Amino acid sequence: MPHIILPDGARIAFEVIGSEHLGRRIPIVLVGGVSSLRGDWERLSTSLAQVRPVLVYDHRGMGDSRVASDEDLTMELLARDLLFLLQHLKWKELAICGFSMGGVVTQQLLFLPYHPERPTPLPFRVTHVLLTGTLCSVLRDKRYGLPLQPIPNKPLTDQEKLDLARPTFELGFDPKWLADPQNAGRADSLLGTMISGRPRKVILKQLRAMNRFDFTGLHPKLPRSMQVLVIHGDLDAIVPPYCGQEILQRIPWARSVEIGSHPGAVESLDFGHNWFEYFDARVWHDVVEKFLGSPYLARL
């Protein structure tokens, strides 16, 4: 597994799929949320990799990545991890899709040049940004978010791990999706991936970090040449839809995903937090490709 060692000794595992398109198509970076692993993107990443390079990676402490020590986590630390990885890859232009916490990490990365104490220019141009199921200010509404579950004080069986993970997993979808028999196999498969490679101690630190960031006054500093697309489901039970509206207010030139039956649009906003698990993967492929300005559409 390719990996890099960060200056503090942490390790970041990553994959570039669709690497045969390097130098011909702008790569896209998929940045996952709390507890995420790079494999969670599989439906979308494998589709996009048919036409462009796709970078997926594990945040420090998750999956095949490792922490340096018992350090605290912050959005800035995770953003600088991503910066170091992108510097390693030496890409000069790229697009980023940040999901949930990954959307906060993405924004933090874009704001590094304006850091009050450690301003850090980005050695690459970000042409397009997708902010998906995410937020631009700390969530104060206690009806939403992920629960802070205690760390078990004993080893758990796989069934106990599944039982513990299930409530959090189900928050990522709406009741109709969960009740649909056609989704049962996919739901069982996804739930099964949640019991390994996701240390609860690291997840708790990620959740705490999500309560300690401040982007006040920074969004107007973003270049208007950077295109921004917001994807946010009306049935999101983790990050409420009004958070997507707040992003659109803070970035006036951003736009929301189109609704319709044509390629590059979604049939409705009736989807939950894990947006990329809804509809056919080619629907989202077309959304991303149309946004990036590609003439390629998956249905052609």
N, C-alpha and C positions, 0 to 999 in steps of 0.2 A: 504493500500500500504506500503510494507516495506521501511524504510528509515533510514538513519543515520544522526546524527547531527555532523557537522565538528567543529573543535576547535574554528573557528571564528564565529560560530553560523549558518552558512549556512546549508541547508538540501539537501541531495542527495537521490532521490527516485530511487529504483532499483528493479529488478526482477531476480530471478534465475529460469529459466524454464528448464525442464529436470532434476530437482534436484534428481530424483530417481537414476540417474547415478553417483552421487557424491561418491567418493571413489573407483569407478570402471573405470572411464574414465576421462582423463584430461579435465577440463573445458575450454571453450573459452569465452573471453570477447569481446564484440562487442562495439566499441567506435565510436560514430557518429560524424558528421561534424557540420559545422555552421548551426544553426537553427534546428538541428535534435532533434527528440524525440525518445525514446526507441521503440515505436511502428513502427517506419519507417523500422525497421529490420524484420518485422513480417514474410514475405515470407521465408527468410533465417533462422531466429532464430527458428521458429516452426519446420522447417525441421531438423535442426541440433539437436534440443532438443529431437528428437526421439532416438538419440544414445549417447548424451553427455550433461553435464550441460552447459547452456548458460547464461551468465550474460549480461543483457542490463540495461542501466540506463540513466537518464536525467542529462545533465550537469547542474551545478548550474544556477538558474534563468530560466530554461526551463522546460516546462511540469509541473510535480508534484514536482520538486525541487525548492528550494528557495535560493536567495542570502542572505548574512548576512546584508549587508548595500548597499550603493551606491558605492561599491568598484570597482576599475579597474579590468579588466580581463587580465591575461597573460597565456601563455602556461604552465608556471611553476605552476601557481595556479591550473589550470585544471588538470595537471598531479599529483599534490599532492592530489587533491580531489580523483582521482582514486586510488592513493596509499593508502589513508586512508580507502577507501571502501574495497580494497583487504585485508588490514590488519584486518579489521572487519570480513571478511569472513574466514580468517585464512587458505587460500589455500596455499599449498606448491609448487605446479607446475601448470602452466597454459599456455594457448596460447592466443594471442591477435590479433584481426583484427581491425585495425584502418582505418577509411574511411575519406578522405579529411582532415578537421581540426583534426579529430580523429586520423589520421595517424601522425600528428605533435604532438598531445598530447601523443601518444604512444611512439614516439621517445624521447620526453622530459622525460617521465617516465623512460625509459631505461637509460637515461643519468644522472639521479639524483645521482647515486653513484659518478659521476665525477664532480658534481657541484663545482664551484670554491670557493664558500662561505659557502654553506650548503650541503656538501656531505652527501647523505642519502642512505645507503645500502638498497637493496630491500630484504625483508624477504621471498621471494619466488623465484622460478626459472621459467623464461620464456623460454619455449622450442621452440616455433614456433611463428613467427610474420608475419602477412599479412599486407602489406602496400598498400592500395588500393585507387586509384584516389587521391593521395596525393603528397607531395613535401617535400624536405629536406632543402630548402633554400627559403627565402622570394621571392614571385613572383613579378617580376618587370615589366613584360609584360602587358601593360594596355589593350591588346586585350582580356585578360582573367580575371577570378575572378568574384566575385559577385558585383553588383552595391550597392553603399552606398545610400540607399533610405532614404529620410527625414522622420522623425517621424511626423505623422499627428497631427495637432493641434485641432482636433475635433473628436468626436466619429464617427466611420464608420459603415455603414450597412454591412451585410454579403456579399452582392454583391460587394460593394466597396472594401472590404477586398480581395475577390477573384480576382477582377480586378488588385489590387495592387500586389498580390502574383503571378499572372500568368506569367509575364516575367521571374521572378527568377526561378519559377518552370520549365518553358520550357527550360531554360539553362541546366538543368540536363539531357536532352535527345537530341537526334539528330532529325532533321526534318523528316526523314523517319519513325522513331518510333512514333513520334507525329501524323503523317498523316495516320498511319495504323489504319483502322477501328477496328481491333481486340484489339487495345490498348485503345480505346476511354473510355470504362467503367473504366478501371484501372486508366487512367489519371484523369478522373473526381473524382474518389474516392481519389486519392492521393492529388489532388489540394484541395479538401474539408477539408483534415486534416491540411492544412497549415494556417487556419484562426483562430486557437485557440491554446493556450499553447505555443506560440512562440513570446514572447515580443520583439518588434522591438528594444527597447532600449538595451536589452541584445545582440541581434544579431549584432547591430552596434559595441558593445564592443568586441564581438568575432572577427568580421572582422578587427578591429584595432589591436587586439592581433596577428592576422595572419601576420601582417606587422612588428612585433617586436619579432622575435626570431632569434637565431644565433647558429647553430650546427657545426660551423667550427671546424674541427679537432677532432670531437667526435666519428664519426662512426667507425674509426679503433679501438676504445676502446671496442666495442661490442665483446662478446665472439664468436668465430667462431663455437662453438657448437650450437649456437642459429640459427635455420634455418629461412630464410627470403624469402617470396614469394611476388612478386610485381604483382599487377593486375591494369592495366591502359588501358582504351579504346582509340583507335585511334580517336574517334569522341568526345572526352571530350572537351567541350566548356568552362569549368570552370577552370580546372587545365590541362594545355597542356600536351600532351604525353611526351614531352621531359623532364618533371619533373620526370616521372617514370624512364627514362633512366639515369637521374642524380643519382637517388637512387641506381640503379644497378652499377653505377661507384663508388659511395662512399662506397658501401658494395659489394665488389667483389665476395663474396661467395653467394650472393642473386641470385635468379633466377626469371624469368618471368613465368607467367601462360602458360601452354602448349596449343598449337593450334592443333586441330585434332578432330576426331570423337569418340575417345575412352573415357571411363569414366575417369574423372579427368582432362579433357581438355575442352576448349571452341572451337566452330566452327571457330571463327575468333575474331579479336580485334575490330570489327565494332560495338562498343557500346559506349554510352555516359558516363557522369559523374556518374549517378546513376546505376552503373554496375549491382547491385543485382536485378534490375527490368527487366533486359534483360534475354532472354532465359527462359527455364523452371527452377524453383527453384532447381530441382534435379541436374541440371548441376552444379550449384554453390555448392550444397551440396557435390557432388562428388569431386569437385576441393578441397574444404576444407578438406574433409576426407582423400583423397589421400595424401595431403600435410602433414597432421598430422600423417600419417603412419598407419591409420586404415585399417584393411582388409575389413571393411564394405563399400559397395557401394550401393547407393540408388536404383539402378535398379535391384539389385539381389533379 
